[in-house]
């Protein structure tokens, strides 16, 4: 009986910051504890951990690095948000190509040292192939890996607190 009363008195709460695209139901959510990479104006990229979300004020609580004191940041001041590797296939493809290229080049060095394949000057194809894979993967990872969302006409930030009693 007491357990049933306590279960009915519990509340469920979920607070998060989300990026919304106008005209699209798809959103990207950031919860307290997540790292957020953002810009204020045309400043440098800033990486901070979200400590708390305040939906009433439209702010997120982040730690100020210089003083170590948590500070509230209005989400309207954020101009750009950069996402990490959350579900982006291009990051996976880029990292796989880099690892495969490095693997081919390094294993060819060991095989040449063991006299299983000819040395580099006589047989450069595996090294060229490995270096090409590595550079292609690096290019894919750098160019297509981390999307940047510019706040304004197409995207905006919203702070939400969904509490269910």
Secondary structure, DSSP 8 states (H G I E B T S, - for coil): -HHHHHHHH--EEEEEEEEEETT---EEEEETT-EEEEEETT---EEEEEEEEETTTTEEEEE-TTT--EEEEEGGGEEEEE--STT-HHHHHHHHHHHHHHHHHHHHHHHHHTTSS--TTT--HHHHHHHHHHHHHHHHHHHHSS-EEEBTTTEEEEEEEEEE-
